Amino acid sequence: MSVPSQADVVIVGGGIAGCSIAYHLTKLGLTDVVLCERKQLTCGTTWHAAGLVTQLRASQRMTELAQYTGELFGKLEAETGQATGFKRNGSLRLAKTPARYEELARGASMGRNFGLPVGALTPDEIKERWSPISTEGIVGGFWFPDDGQVNPADVTMAYAKGARMGGAKILEGVSVTRILVANGRVTGVMTDQGEIAAKKVVICGGMWSRDLAAEIGVTLPLHAAEHFYVVTEAIPNLPRDLPVMFMADEWSYYKEDAGKLLVGFFEPGAKPWGQKGISGDFCFDSLPEDIDHIGPYLELAMKRVPVLERTGIQLFFNGPESFTPDNRYHLGEVAEIDGLFSATGFNSIGILSSGGVGKSMASWIADGHPPVELIDVDVRRTQSFQRNRKYLEDRSVETIGSLFDMHWPGLQFATARGVRRSPFHDRMLAAGAFMTELAGWERPGFFGTPEELAHVEYSYDRPSWFKNVAAECRNTAENVSVFDYSCFVKYRVEGPDALTALNHVCAGECDVAIGKIVYTQWLNPRGGIEADVTVIRLAESEFLVVTVAVSQRRDLAWFRRNLPAGLNLHVSDVTSGLAMLSVMGPKARDLMQRVSPDDFSNEGFPFGTSRVVDLGYARVRASRLTFVGELGFELLIESEFAAHVWEVLAEAGQDLGLKPAGYFALNALRMEKGYRHWGHDIGEEDTPFNAGLGFAVAMEKAAGFIGRDALVAQKAEGVVKRRLVQVMLTGGPDAPMLYHYEPLIRDGELVGSVMSGAYGHRVEASLGLGYVRHPEGVRKDWLESGTWEVEVAMKRYPVKVQFGPWYDPKGARIRA
């Protein structure tokens, strides 16, 4: 087949992701699709995948996409006539420790919340379902009957055949040498057989994707690493219906394969590969065996499944797969170039993700937005520095093992750390900070003694830092604490049309007096929240926008892509030049009055205002805001003055009880006030009315704003059928902790789930924020008339539910 000169969509890469996207595009009626594969379909990493098909993922939408994949595998063969090898034989997830069992039980509750069938098993029941196993040391496990396995190469060929049947062109032996770009928009690709002009291009190049994207200034952070599995010789009388089995405490998984066992490993201390680049000639290749590396885990497998000790190994396989810095894949339109999409970095779960990825990416390409909320895997979450090869190499050592490691709340990566540091970093370390990492930023989690920092213990219950965080919260409520907010992202928007632009993108009214602060959301046309920001009016045509660290590239791309044509303004990211501190607590005003001659009284500096003040010898911008529910001021400081400002504050605050506080305390404090966190409590599918943020919307703005029509339609319904509420466990100090997606039950019926949680030390209760739904509207009387429970690790606990905050509900402390 000859290479066409143009197409609507060009897909780069013929692995399972690229073929699935081509298939799903044709299902939407987009038939002018060309897929270019440099060698042969599946020849990169798809061909040697294990073919596990599981459905429980970390969020509801990701689980739904995985469920769709399983359903599609069940009918793809009948549609295309191409065998897929799919069988729904279920999966087992087993635990050797109480902690692992709780992790699995919490996941099981989450799965039931998403509609997945799941059941708890005793060791004897595990033995009944998986007879070759030794159950020694196993405390229990969970059964997922809808999981299964598939032949990766066969199912890819089924996608490709289905795509061809729908009109797409699948070209093998055509190598894309460069992606073509003009004026910030993709225009096509150059291949070794000529140019193909295209309106949209999708990078599905697996472990080659990073370098292909980097050539045009696009960041797709991933790195190849060696992945090992063995296949035994035939085992007599091995049941052919054995479920897939995951033994994460031993870093292994098991799959029956034509009378043999495939045993694979996601081990700690993995081996990066391809540090100097990967040859374009790599095709159905494998890597050298390394029995010394994988031997300890193979020995564990032999003890777990004794038949392995007397069975020969037919194949010792080592093949590369690509892994991302956070073990989440890269989907969607990239931040840097319009019309260029990514579907890559699948972290060894590309097969089970393929159907959902193909369906969602096809809709994204066709409609210009994701069909459901995919924040967790949106490629725009990445940071520009993450293209760095050394960073990716060092992180990949850890990412493989993290797939099977304990997924503790608050767990931190240990590799590739220290990349981004605020000007206060050394001061925080000197004060005893336990550093966490977000978007490359080192941020204090909590503060402790050297002994406490040397013996950090994670837990689903009370971690070792629980008392430290309690002390930080009490100090914030009683004295004054200082938080390092330097990682918060700041954009400067200026020019004659700056106000017009902001009022178009922001749901709130930005035409306010100079020095006023606007808390607002950026909405999509469907009314969903794309960003949660504060806007400070600096001058007539100058504004500062502050947003969260993970959205640095995402929010800037959203803003630029949604500006009306012809406006005269300039947008710049000034995050690196502005350090930021937050001084919070009832003595915050006393502290500021000691270090500055300016008026910080209620009358002189009311809530929601911002101005430049003297502080020591420096000039800083002080904003009266709070994210903790106490009186306080946020300070924006040009970076060269940061050390001086810290020293002045520290000296003046000694007898006021000034102490640093970390982000674990910040989360606990904001939970007591019900302050929303974008990406957890609010996102692309949540309108301000769903989120209880209607007060931040200026429906009356004359020029309107993006998303207004959707809000008008929602308001016309007269009721809000899905609403964010605040949850408090009533079981006292022994109540379990809430984290994410715990089911919420009213009068025995599942009606919603928790989105985020923390222990509130000021109110001494375990708290959460979550959404509940009711077809006749979520109203106060409906909340109060029901009996409420939350399910945690397959057990139910009584809770109270309300709209307002648990702490200082009238906001008196904030405006003191």
C-alpha positions, -999 to 999 in steps of 0.1 A, spaced: 0 0 0 14 34 -10 19 62 15 -9 88 10 0 125 8 -26 135 34 -49 123 61 -72 136 88 -53 117 115 -19 101 115 -11 76 142 26 69 149 32 34 161 16 0 155 14 -14 190 -18 -22 207 -26 14 217 -21 28 181 -42 0 166 -70 4 192 -72 42 185 -74 35 147 -101 10 153 -121 34 176 -117 64 153 -134 44 125 -162 35 149 -168 73 152 -170 76 114 -134 91 111 -121 69 83 -93 91 68 -69 76 93 -33 64 86 -13 43 110 24 42 104 45 13 119 82 15 113 86 -24 111 57 -48 119 27 -45 141 34 -54 178 72 -56 172 82 -32 199 68 -43 233 32 -54 227 43 -88 213 59 -99 245 34 -86 270 19 -110 295 -17 -103 284 -33 -98 319 -68 -83 318 -78 -67 351 -103 -40 358 -98 -23 391 -79 10 387 -72 39 410 -103 60 399 -138 54 388 -133 66 352 -101 45 348 -119 15 361 -148 21 337 -124 22 308 -108 -10 320 -142 -26 322 -149 -15 287 -117 -32 275 -128 -65 290 -162 -62 274 -147 -54 240 -123 -83 242 -153 -105 247 -168 -95 213 -139 -84 191 -132 -118 177 -168 -122 166 -168 -88 149 -135 -92 131 -130 -129 127 -95 -126 143 -89 -147 173 -79 -128 205 -73 -156 230 -95 -138 255 -108 -158 284 -125 -145 315 -110 -167 341 -109 -142 370 -80 -130 391 -68 -134 427 -50 -108 447 -33 -122 478 -19 -108 510 8 -120 534 4 -92 559 -25 -75 576 -13 -42 560 -15 -57 525 -49 -72 533 -62 -38 544 -49 -23 511 -66 -50 491 -98 -47 512 -99 -9 506 -94 -16 469 -122 -42 470 -146 -16 486 -136 9 460 -142 -17 433 -177 -24 446 -183 13 446 -175 12 408 -198 -18 402 -171 -45 401 -180 -79 415 -154 -88 442 -153 -111 471 -130 -118 501 -113 -153 503 -98 -172 532 -65 -192 525 -85 -224 521 -108 -208 496 -78 -195 477 -64 -230 476 -97 -242 461 -95 -217 433 -57 -221 427 -47 -256 436 -10 -255 429 -4 -228 455 11 -232 490 -9 -210 512 18 -208 539 19 -173 553 -11 -160 534 -36 -142 555 -63 -139 528 -71 -125 494 -97 -112 470 -115 -127 440 -123 -106 409 -144 -129 386 -146 -105 356 -108 -103 351 -90 -126 327 -63 -129 301 -57 -123 263 -31 -129 236 -16 -95 231 -4 -100 195 -37 -116 185 -59 -89 200 -37 -62 184 -43 -79 150 -80 -79 157 -79 -41 163 -59 -36 131 -83 -58 111 -113 -39 126 -97 -6 117 -91 -17 81 -127 -29 79 -137 6 90 -116 23 63 -83 31 81 -50 25 64 -25 4 84 10 9 69 39 -14 80 75 -7 71 68 31 71 90 50 96 80 84 109 112 104 110 98 137 123 65 154 133 59 185 113 48 217 131 40 253 120 28 282 141 23 261 172 1 235 154 8 201 140 7 199 102 16 163 96 46 139 96 76 132 76 82 95 68 111 76 52 87 74 22 75 110 20 54 136 38 18 130 51 -1 162 58 -25 158 87 -47 179 109 -40 157 139 -11 134 149 -11 108 177 22 96 192 18 59 201 55 51 198 60 33 231 96 35 243 106 56 212 80 83 221 102 105 243 129 111 218 105 116 189 86 142 209 117 159 222 129 167 187 100 192 184 102 205 220 75 183 235 79 166 269 68 129 270 87 116 301 92 79 300 121 55 301 125 18 291 134 -8 318 140 -45 317 109 -66 325 114 -103 333 92 -134 332 97 -171 328 75 -197 311 77 -233 324 77 -265 305 43 -282 304 30 -291 338 9 -323 339 -26 -319 352 -23 -281 355 -59 -268 355 -65 -248 323 -90 -225 341 -66 -211 367 -72 -175 375 -45 -149 370 -28 -146 405 -10 -116 419 14 -121 448 25 -85 453 43 -92 486 66 -115 466 68 -91 436 53 -118 413 23 -126 391 11 -160 377 -8 -169 345 -17 -203 331 -5 -205 295 -14 -235 274 -7 -260 301 24 -241 313 28 -213 339 40 -179 331 56 -162 362 64 -125 359 80 -100 382 77 -64 391 108 -63 414 124 -35 434 157 -21 420 148 -25 384 173 -22 355 169 8 332 176 2 295 181 23 264 198 52 282 216 62 251 186 58 228 169 28 212 177 16 177 150 20 151 159 -15 140 147 -31 173 121 -56 162 107 -86 181 140 -84 201 147 -96 236 174 -87 261 200 -109 277 190 -132 306 200 -120 341 193 -148 366 214 -131 393 190 -102 392 157 -121 392 169 -152 411 157 -141 446 122 -135 433 121 -168 413 131 -186 445 101 -171 463 79 -182 435 91 -217 438 82 -218 474 48 -203 467 41 -227 439 61 -259 448 55 -276 414 79 -250 400 108 -266 419 104 -298 398 95 -282 365 119 -270 339 119 -235 325 112 -234 288 117 -196 284 136 -171 304 124 -138 289 137 -103 294 122 -75 273 120 -37 276 89 -18 285 85 19 291 77 34 325 67 70 334 79 89 365 46 85 384 35 52 369 6 68 351 3 69 313 3 99 290 -29 106 272 -44 135 254 -34 166 236 1 178 246 6 212 262 31 225 237 15 219 202 -21 221 191 -34 190 174 -6 167 187 -18 139 209 -1 112 230 -11 77 240 20 62 255 39 53 287 16 24 298 38 10 326 33 -26 316 -5 -24 316 -11 -14 280 -30 -45 271 -56 -42 297 -59 -5 291 -61 -7 253 -98 -7 248 -106 21 271 -76 41 259 -86 37 223 -122 47 229 -114 77 250 -86 89 227 -108 86 196 -134 108 213 -108 132 225 -94 135 189 -128 139 174 -144 163 199 -114 182 212 -119 172 248 -118 139 268 -151 120 270 -147 116 308 -124 130 334 -89 116 328 -69 140 350 -48 112 365 -33 103 330 -36 137 312 -2 143 296 -4 180 305 3 171 342 39 165 332 67 190 339 92 203 313 122 191 333 110 155 333 123 151 298 158 149 314 174 115 306 192 111 339 161 119 359 141 93 340 168 67 342 171 70 380 134 71 385 128 40 364 149 20 389 120 24 413 89 26 392 87 -11 382 88 -22 418 63 4 429 36 -14 409 37 -42 435 50 -22 465 26 -12 493 6 18 481 7 36 514 -11 70 518 16 96 516 42 72 502 71 91 486 94 81 457 130 78 469 147 82 436 154 112 414 147 136 442 158 172 450 151 185 415 131 217 424 138 234 457 123 266 471 145 294 485 134 281 520 144 245 514 175 245 536 156 264 564 129 238 563 154 209 565 171 227 594 138 228 612 133 191 608 113 188 576 104 154 562 103 162 525 77 151 501 77 156 463 51 170 439 58 179 403 95 178 412 91 202 441 105 193 475 78 202 500 77 197 538 53 169 547 57 173 584 84 184 609 100 161 634 131 152 654 161 134 637 149 102 654 114 106 640 127 113 606 149 83 606 120 60 615 91 71 593 63 45 593 35 46 568 0 33 576 -36 31 564 -44 40 600 -23 65 620 12 69 604 42 77 626 38 114 619 2 116 631 11 134 664 35 157 646 8 168 623 -16 172 653 9 196 669 13 216 637 -25 219 634 -29 230 671 -1 256 667 -19 270 636 -51 272 656 -35 287 687 -4 307 676 10 312 641 25 288 616 44 294 584 39 272 553 61 272 522 38 278 492 66 284 467 56 255 445 22 272 438 22 283 401 20 320 392 11 335 358 13 372 351 -14 383 326 -10 419 313 -19 440 284 -48 461 271 -70 431 268 -60 412 299 -93 419 317 -113 408 287 -93 376 284 -97 367 321 -134 375 322 -138 352 292 -120 323 309 -129 329 346 -164 322 359 -159 349 385 -159 386 379 -124 399 374 -133 435 369 -126 444 405 -108 472 422 -70 472 421 -57 451 450 -88 429 452 -85 391 450 -110 369 430 -114 332 439 -127 316 407 -128 286 384 -120 281 348 -148 260 332 -151 240 300 -181 244 277 -199 216 297 -195 236 329 -168 213 344 -139 228 364 -107 229 344 -88 250 370 -93 264 405 -74 297 408 -71 330 425 -67 362 405 -51 393 420 -56 426 402 -23 443 403 -31 473 381 -56 484 355 -43 459 329 -21 436 351 -32 405 369 -15 376 388 -31 342 386 -22 316 412 -29 279 407 -17 245 419 18 230 413 7 200 392 -12 222 367 17 244 357 17 234 321 -19 223 319 -35 255 330 -12 277 309 -21 256 278 -58 258 287 -57 295 290 -39 301 258 -61 277 238 -93 294 250 -85 330 244 -107 348 219 -88 356 187 -73 390 182 -67 400 219 -37 421 228 -21 406 260 9 388 273 9 357 296 41 347 314 49 320 340 67 338 368 67 308 393 105 305 395 109 342 403 83 344 431 88 325 464 57 323 486 51 319 523 18 317 542 16 328 578 -15 315 594 -30 316 628 -46 340 653 -12 357 659 -5 362 622 -15 398 624 7 404 654 36 389 635 30 411 604 27 442 625 61 435 641 79 432 607 61 459 587 49 494 593 18 488 571 -17 486 585 -28 450 589 -60 457 609 -94 445 597 -103 479 585 -69 486 569 -64 452 554 -98 434 549 -101 398 538 -97 393 501 -73 422 495 -37 423 484 -10 449 483 27 455 484 41 461 518 75 467 535 88 437 553 122 441 569 143 457 542 122 440 514 90 448 495 66 419 493 30 414 482 8 404 511 -26 389 503 -52 383 530 -64 348 522 -65 314 539 -65 277 530 -65 266 566 -95 284 581 -75 308 603 -65 345 601 -35 348 578 -16 364 550 1 349 519 33 365 510 47 367 474 84 374 476 109 380 447 133 351 451 164 372 459 146 386 490 133 353 503 161 344 527 160 379 543 122 377 547 125 343 563 151 356 588 130 386 597 98 366 603 117 339 623 133 364 646 101 384 651 79 353 657 99 335 684 78 346 713 46 343 693 50 306 688 59 308 652 67 273 638 69 258 603 41 235 592 39 210 564 15 198 537 1 170 557 -11 195 582 -23 218 554 -45 189 541 -59 182 575 -67 219 581 -84 224 547 -105 193 552 -120 207 584 -131 238 564 -142 218 533 -118 237 510 -118 220 477 -87 206 461 -86 205 423 -79 170 410 -94 153 440 -126 171 450 -133 190 419 -124 184 382 -135 184 346 -169 167 353 -179 188 383 -197 221 379 -194 248 405 -230 239 415 -221 203 420 -191 214 441 -209 239 462 -190 267 446 -218 287 431 -209 317 452 -177 320 430 -197 323 398 -207 356 383 -237 345 361 -246 381 355 -214 390 337 -224 409 305 -199 393 282 -205 358 296 -177 332 301 -168 297 290 -193 273 305 -220 298 313 -246 281 290 -241 248 307 -246 264 341 -277 282 329 -291 248 318 -282 232 351 -297 259 371 -329 257 351 -334 221 363 -341 236 397 -322 209 417 -287 197 420 -287 159 416 -251 154 425 -234 174 452 -202 176 472 -208 171 509 -186 170 540 -183 137 559 -174 130 596 -170 96 611 -187 94 644 -167 65 659 -143 87 680 -105 85 679 -105 49 667 -125 56 635 -107 46 603 -90 71 580 -106 81 548 -85 86 516 -103 81 483 -133 65 468 -147 49 499 -184 42 493 -210 64 509 -243 47 518 -276 62 528 -303 40 543 -284 9 530 -282 22 494 -249 33 477 -253 69 468 -218 83 464 -182 81 474 -155 100 493 -130 119 471 -104 129 497 -99 126 534 -78 134 564 -80 135 602 -92 168 615 -72 176 646 -91 207 656 -124 188 656 -108 155 665 -125 134 639 -118 115 607 -131 136 578 -138 134 541 -152 153 512 -174 133 488 -201 134 462 -236 120 467 -264 118 442 -302 118 444 -325 120 413 -348 145 431 -320 167 442 -294 166 470 -310 189 496 -303 196 533 -335 178 544 -325 147 524 -291 147 540 -305 151 575 -333 125 571 -311 96 561 -289 71 581 -254 75 567 -225 51 566 -191 48 548 -175 16 538 -138 12 546 -120 -20 538 -153 -40 534 -166 -27 568 -193 0 573 -190 28 598 -216 55 608 -210 90 596 -225 125 597 -230 143 564 -236 181 558 -229 208 533 -210 232 555 -176 230 573 -171 212 606 -147 239 619 -157 275 624 -187 273 601 -194 310 601 -158 319 593 -154 342 623 -117 332 628 -108 340 592 -122 375 594 -111 382 630 
